[in-house]
Structures are given as C-alpha cells and as structure tokens.
Amino acid sequence: MLKTLTAMLRYFQQAVPFRLVPALVTTAVLAVLLLIPTPQGLAPHAWSLVAIFLTTIVAIILKVMPIGVMALMAIVIVSVSQVTSTSSKGAIADALSSFSNPLIWLIVVAVLISRGLKKTGLGNRIGLLFISLLGRRTVGIGYGLAICELLLAPFTPSNTARGGGIVHPIMKSIASAFGSDPAQGTQAKVGTYLALVNYHANPITSVMFLTATAPNPLVVDFVAKATGQGFHLSWTTWALCMLLPGLICLALMPLVIYLLSPPQLKATPDAVGYARAEMAKMGPLSGPEKVMMATFGLMLLLWANLPAALFGPAFTLDPTVVALVGLFILIITGTLDWDDVLSEKSAWDTLVWFGALVMLAEQLNKLGVIAWFAAGMKGAIVASGMGWLPIAAVLVLVFVFSHYLFASTTAHISAMMLAFLSVGAQLIPPAYVVPFMLMMTAGSGIMMTLTHYATGTSPIIFGSGYVTMGTWWRVGAVMCVLELLVFALVGTAWWKLLGYW
C-alpha cells in the first residue's frame, strides 16, 4: 500500500505542471484568508476578492506555475465564484473587462514593434553605436540608457512607449551584441544589469516632467483640489521642483544597481574597437532599417502630441492608436510579416497576465476596497495623535507601498491620491503643505519601481527574461526607499531654496 501511494505521489509530481509544495502553501493562504471574518466596512464578496488577489500574488511570488497560468487561474476563480457580480455572465464580463484596456494593448504592440529592430538589424546597429561611444565599461552603457530616457521624457507622455517601446529594444540589442541572451542562459553577463537600468530610469524620468507619463496631469488636478486651488503645478513648476532630486536619483541609480546586481562582464576595453569594426561590416543603412527609423520617428512625433500642438486638440491621438499605426506601417511595408506577430510569445503572455492583474486591481477599486482602506488609514492617523511630520511620512509611505496592490499607476492615483492629499492638507500645518504635496507627487512616480506589474513598462522588460522576479522585487524595494530618501532630503531643501515653503 505504501509503495503504491509513493508511486502515485511520484507520478503526480512528475505529471502535474505545478510545483506541489508552493501550490499547497498558496491554497492554504486562500483558505486562511477566506476563513478570516470580513472586516467591518467591507462586503463579504469584496473581502473574497481581496483573498483572491492576495492569493494570486503569493502564487506568482512562489512560482507555482508560469505567471500566465496564475493569471488565468485568477480569471477562472473570479468568474466561477461570482464575487464581482450576481450572475456568471456578469462575472465573466468583469473578469475579461481589462482586455479592452488601451494600456494593455499598448504594451503588446510595443513588444511586437520591438521585434522589427531585431529583424531588420537596426537594433544591433544602435546597440553597436552605444557601445562605440560608452562601451569601455558596462556601467557607462547603463548611463547611456539613462540619458536616452531623460532626453525622451519631456515629450513622450507615455512612459510605456518610452521605456518599453523605444529604449528597451535598444537595450536588448546592446545585450545581444555582448552575447547576453536569456534564451542561452547568459542574461547575467550584462543583460540583467542593463534591463534593470532600462527600467529604473523610467520611473525617475516619469517623476521629472509633467508630460512624461499619462497620470501626471491627474496629479496636478488632485493637488489643486486638495489645496483649494492654492497650489497649482504648471509644466515649468513641476520640472523645476523635480529637477535636482531627479537628476541625483538618475546619477545614483546605475551605480546602485551595479552594486545590487553586478554584471558578470564589467570592463570591456576592446568593445569600442569591436563595435566600430562591426558597424563598418554592416555598411550603410538597408531599406528595412530606414523604414524602421522612419516609423519610430513618426511614432515619436505623434507620442509627443506634435499634431495637436500645431493644429489643435482635435488631432490628439491616444498612445495606443499611435503604436497600432506604427505596427500597421511595419506590416504593410513588409518590414514585419504576420508570422512575426503571431510568433512573439512574450507579447501574448504579457497580455494574459498583466490583463488579469489590472482586472483584479480595477475590481478592488470598484467594490470599495481601496476607499475602505483609505478611510481606515485616515481614522487611524487621527486616533494616533501623531505629530504632523510622522503623519506626512506615514501618508507618503503608505501611498507609495500600497502600489503592491496595483497594476496601474493611473488606477492607483485615481483611487487613492486625492484622499491622501486631502487628509494631509487637513492635518499638516499650512506652512508645510506644499512640500508634502511635492513629496506625494514624487511618490506617484517612484512607486513604479516596486513590482514587475507596477506600470506598463515593467511587464515589457520583465517579460524579456533578463531579470528574475526575486531580483526585480529586491532591487525595486531598495531603489524605492533610496529615491524617497533623496526627495525627502535633497528635494525638501531644494524646494526651500526655491521658496515653496
């Protein structure tokens, strides 16, 4: 009997596509959460959704199965349990609702477009150019990527388009030029480091300019409302306030990541000569490369909203529309073919898992979980009798680190920021309200450092396979704390010098 059971267990472990112990742990987490009495102020079905969400995150962290399968699990459970609706039809509509989200399709199309850089050879050419200019050390290439992000940020209002659609293909091409490829198990050579720099430059530059990411105008509106229109962030005011702390963060970031996740290949003294020789072998730009360059140029102008600036707001195009236009141009010119689109597995994998996480976050907001959390936070702060400085610190930290519950900065800001700003405006002395508002403004971008689903850029870079989830979360937590400290120390001193408090 014992032999039979042992044989069955071994067969089960070999046959099933999940890791048994992490699966049991995840199941236990779900059971415990569902057995906990529903907190006061929440409906039972809302608490059930919280349990599903937290269990999904635990399953992803423990790597029970591939992340796409865990996302599909969440969709199935939401649909079957009907926690968001009174009918199965309504529940499945809710579970699939996020797949019409333009941001998710922007991510998918950006990944598909980036395939064109590899196929045409333009990405390799750009990578070799970077190596020829800054390639004596890997950290120098990291700074090159950060500078590229900074130059694009003021006129690229989609951080996903910038970091995932423009800079990431360049980063991949540079990594490939050094023989660093996840498919070959050589990602740690330089690719992991460059991918982390590629990503962490994105939140910093998103903080530095009003036009660097989509939800920033919403932040401006909320700051004005919370202060009774007493403080309004114009484009110039925003850029000036964030300039010094942002540049310091950008200067520190490649060095800190170099310490946290050092590349195997650190010094590359022969890289410059090699890159120049390879560029000479490639010869002049080919036809497909010119099409790629023209397409990227057109997309960049449209992402920068140039037609609207010249001809009026009627000519404004959503970033996802621009990406689709670019993809269509590449297909009809033969630069990409339909087989290229179908075979880009990472794009379709991202569509599933990121779409599921966005759906869960949106439903948590819809069912009042986020509002309940914010109200409880305010009550606890008032009851604690804390001074204004600890109050300000708690509000900023809770707002930033609650981003672990969100798969979209826009959703997070929409759901929580005005409530937190309003609480701060009521409890912090008037003389210190403006620096608090600026810290919250900085936090709205810094929070994107935390997870591989934090914003549209992260699933693109994470999905390329250069960075493990553990490394991503570890580096993200450290960078988040570091950037908050820079803004709290350097930023507040800079704002004092500017006369804002």
Secondary structure, 3 states (H helix, E strand, C coil): CHHHHHHHHHHHHHHCCCCHHHHHHHHHHHHHHHHCCCCCCCCHHHHHHHHHHHHHHHHHHCCCCCHHHHHHHHHHHHHHHCCCCCCHHHHHHHHCHHHHCHHHHHHHHHHHHHHHHHHHCHHHHHHHHHHHHHCCEHHHHHHHHHHHHHHHHHHCCCHHHHHHHHHHHHHHHHHHHCCCCHHHCCCCCCHHHHHHHHHHHHHHHHHHCCCCCCCHHHHHHHHHHHCCCCCCCCHHHHHHHHHHHHHHHHHHHHHHHHHHCCCCCCECCCHHHHHHHHHHHHCCCCHHHHHHHHHHHHHHHHHCCHHHHHHCHHHCCCHHHHHHHHHHHHHHCCCCCHHHHHHCHHHHHHHHHHHHHHHHHHHHHHCCHHHHHHHHHHHHHHHHCCCHHHHHHHHHHHHHHHHHHCCCHHHHHHHHHHHHHHHHHHHCCHHHHHHHHHHHHHHHHHHHHCCCCCCCHHHHHHHCCCCCHHHHHHHHHHHHHHHHHHHHHHHHHHHHHHCCC
